[in-house]
Amino acid sequence: MDHFQEEQTLGKAYDGRLVRRLLKYAKPYWALIALCVALLFVIAVTDLARPYLVKVAIDDHILGSNISYVQIAATEDGAADDDRLVTIQGLTLRREKDADDSGPHLRFELVREGNEQRLRSTTGDVTLTLSSEEIRELRGFDRESILRLGALLLIVVSAGFVLNYIQAYILQFTGQRIVFDIRQEIFTHLQRLALAFFDGNPVGRLVTRVTNDTQNLHEMYTAVLVNLFKDIFMILGIIIVMFRMDVRLAAVSLATLPLIVVITAVFRIKARAAYRETRVRLARINANFAENISGMRLVQIFRQERRKYREFDEVNSSHYRASMRELKVFAVFRPSIELVYSLAVATLIWVGGGQVLRGAVDFGVLYAFINYLELFFRPINDLTEKYNIMQASMASAERIFLILDEQPAIAEIDSPRPMGEVKGHIEFRNVWFAYVGEDWVLRDVSFTVEPGQTVAFVGATGAGKSTIMNLLSRFYDIQKGQILIDGQDIRSLSTAELRRNVGLVMQDVFMFSGTIGENIRLNNPNIDMDRVESVARHVNAHHFIDALPKKYEEPVTERGSTLSAGQRQLLAFARALAYDPAILILDEATANIDTETEMLIQDALPKLLKGRTSLVVAHRLSTIQDADTIIVLHRGKIREQGTHQELLAQKGLYHNLFLLQYKEDFSDTEGVS
């Protein structure tokens, strides 16, 4: 993805096309996601129940001034068995809300005067001063009700805690599984892509896609996508409960909603621009830092530290300024919402408090409204975090899908031909190839290699030697002509089967983290340790392996940094021999080794080449003098072809290369002496 595309992606906070595509990865886990949503609904109900239970306790049981009693005749039906009846100073009383409407009842209200509490009839004829024991007896039912409500509240809170734990666990498990699937798909897809893709994409960028970008998607699936349902349930539930309790107070509480919408809309525009600018600056920091680390040897030897520091300081300062602008946007939003929340609470207390004083609204209702208002603003306050996650997720999704949409340059046919037993007959027939456009690296190249022959390729840098090896392994596809193995076009064969029969030893040997033995057999279960040791002895690698503390179990660090170039080369020979390919490619395998290791390799080469077709790219002409055929390439064309002696006799390009190298070798020898 180029820089322009990345900036465009970073500017989007929501992309419906990307979201629909991301939801496909969640489809296999729809049952778990549905369970999470159902649990969130129940959790929202428990959250909504808490303020309401407290409201009931306050209005119906705690505030005695809101409770009225009526006198009941002891002879009334069921009076003797009613545990809600209480006898105070000869009067049998029942809570007015529990009394039936039959017959006239004398009504009493519980009032406080000074330090005393009295029962006073609404007619004013009867006033009873209550002792503490009588008050306890009168309020016994309320105490029991408060105890039951407290127990119910504890159950609701505990249930909410357990459900939250279960929901969080299932949600995180589901999110991790989705991201696991995405990572697996990215890695599998990358393995199918041709080398041309990796030539144009830095390793750091691809690693970021598999790690950071997929982690951003995990946060979107867990923190935003599913939890968004809880926010919706809570907001709708709060609005419904508010309007059911008191329409006027509900309208007052939601009066600030238009202001919230305006603030959120402004924030969305400002935050998108700020986020985009910050991410672009961060990408420049990463690029600058990676470049400096990779070229540290050059920076230090040419004493460029100060200049590179100034460059990094400029990029870093630019990111700092962009981050501060982003911080200001986010720093204003949350306090603004808090201010609106405070305004809403103040308005609610002003209107609701007046109604409480006038007796139009119970105090518990006002208390519940204040609690619900706080719950209502909580998801709005969390909007900044969710918005950040969504922006990062959309950018990450765009970058990930750009990789997944990359079509493999090496197209596999539906029904590849079986190779059978490979004899090793190779033919290049009028091959043309260019890495870019029509900048031809090979021009009408034709040659034949008979089974069991060793053919060497020489020429100046850029002549096309390594390109031929890459084409034979089908790392790239040719534009014109044909490449045949045993008479079959390699494009009609399975790439996996083709590469299984072609062994490659390169100049730059790659070693994986693990042990010496694992690097030779590449964890192939069909290659046992006896064969590993046998091939190591065959290519003269056993002597240095045997000298290591743990021998074949000796750990190998990343890229084999603890091994010399010659040791890595010998291990590469052992690796190729262990797989016993029918066709062997040596791509300048002896270019960067010392004289002692070269002698070991020269001794191992005949054993390695025996019985198989071999193609050798040579830097040192002394290593290929025994080749059956030497092909001289110049600017993508075959200029000369023959044995070592035949080419010397022609006194052409090969002869000149030989003399040039001979003079260099002679000069080196003379200098040493």
C-alpha positions, 0 to 999 in steps of 0.5 A: 500500500502506498503512502497516499492510500495509507493516509486515505485509510487513516482518515476513515473512522467507519467503513461499512464495506470493511465492517461487513467483511470483518463480520464474516470472520465472526460468522463461525462464532455467531452462537458465542457472540449471540450468547454474549449479547444475551448476557449483556442484555441481562447484565443491563437489566441488573444495572438498571435494577439497582437504582430502582430497588434503592428507590423502592427502599427509600420511598416505600420503607425508609422515609416514614413521612411517606407512609400512612396508616389506617385503623382496622377493626380487630373483628375484620375478616383475616385481621387475626392472621395478618402479620402486617397489622400492629396494635399501638396504644389500643389501636389496630393499624395497617399500612394504608396501601395494604388496606381495602376500600370497604368502609370508612377508616381513620387515617394516621400519618407518622410525623416527627416533632423535635426528637419525638415521633407521633401518629396523628390522624388526618382529622387532627382529633387523635395524636399518639406519642410513640416510644422507641419500642412502639416505633420499632413495632410499627416499622417492623414490616418496613425493616423486614422489607428493607432487609429483603430488598437489601438481600435482593440487591445483593443477589442482583449485584452478585448475579451481575458480577458473575454474568460480567465475568462469564460474558467477558471470558466468552467475549475475549475467547471469541475475539482471540479465536477470530484474530487467531483465524485472521492471523492464520489466514494472513500467514498462509496467504503470505506463504502462497505469494511469489517472491516478487511481492516480498521484494516490494514489501519490507519485512517490518511492514508485514510483521506489523500486519500480523501482530499490531494490526490484528490486535487492533481488530481484536479490540474492535471485536471485543471492546466495540462491536459486542459491548456496543449492544450493552450501551444500546440496551442501557440507553434504551432501558434508562429512557424507558424506566425514566419515562415510566417513573416520571415523564416530566423529570425524564424530559428534563433529564434528556433536555441536554441530548441535542447538546451532546449530539452537537459536541459529538459531531464536532469531536468526530470531525476534529478527532478524525483529522487529528488521528490521521495526522498523528498516525502519518507522523508515527509511520514516518518515525517508524520508517526513519528509525528502521532505516537508521538501525539497519544502516547503523554500520554505515552511519557510524563509519561515516560519522553521520550520527549528528546529521541522523539525529537532527533528521530524527529529531525533526520527525519526532518533533513533528509527531510530538506536535501532532500528538499534542493537537490530538490530545487537545481534541480528546482532552476537550471532549470528555470534560465537555461531556462532564460539563453537560452531565453536570448541567443535566444533574443541576437541572434535574435537582432544580426541577425535581427538588422543587417537586419533592418539596411540593410533594409531587415527586417522591425523593426516591424517584429523584435519587433514581433519576440522578443514578440513571443519568450517570449511567446514561452518560457513561457510554457517551464518556467512553465514546473517545476510547471506542472512537479511537479503537474504531479508527485504528481498526478500520486502518488495520483492516484496510491494510490487512485486506490489501495483503489478503487481496494480493493475488499470487503471481504464481498461478496454480492450475486446477489439475497439475500433471504428476512429475513421477520419477524425475530424471533431471532433463532441463530445457530453457526454450526461448525464455524472456523474463523481466522483473519490471515491465519490459526491462528484460533480464533474460532475452531469448535464452535457450539451453539444455541440461541432460540428466546427471550433467553439471552445468555452470553459469558465469557472467558479470553481475546482472547478467541473469545467472541467479534469475535462471535459478529463480525461474527454474524453482518457479519463484517467478513466472516467465513472460515468454518461452518455456521451461521444461523438466523431463519434457513437461512445462513447469507451469503445468506442474504442482509448484509444491511437487516441483520444489520438492524435487529441486534443492537450492543452496544460496550464497546467503544461507538462512538459518532458523532459530532452533538446533543444528539438527533441526536446521539440517532436516527442517523438522522433516519427520522422515529425516532421522538423526542418523541420516542428519549425521550421515549427510553432515559427514558427507559434506565435511560439516560433522567435524565442526558440529562434533566440536560444539558443546551440544553437538547436533543439539547446539542452539542456533540463534536468529539467522545463525549469527553465532556460526561463520559463513563457511559453517552455515554454507556447509550446513546448507549443503547438508540440508540439500543432501538430506532432502536428496533432490533430483535437481540441485542448484548452487547459487554462488554457494562458494562466494563468501567463504575462507580458503580452508572452508573452500577446500572442504566444500571442494571435497564435498561438491563431487559427493553432492553433485553425484547422480543428480542434475546440477546447475551452478552459478559460479563466482570463482571460476576455479570451482567449475572447471570440471563442469560438463558445460559452462554457459557464459551470460552477458546482458541477459543473453547466452554468448558462449557455451562449452567446456572449460578448455573449449571456452579458453580456446575461443579466447572470448568473454570466458577467457577474459574473465578467467585472465582477470580473475587469475590476475587478481588471484596472482596479485593477492598471492604476490601481496601476501608474499 
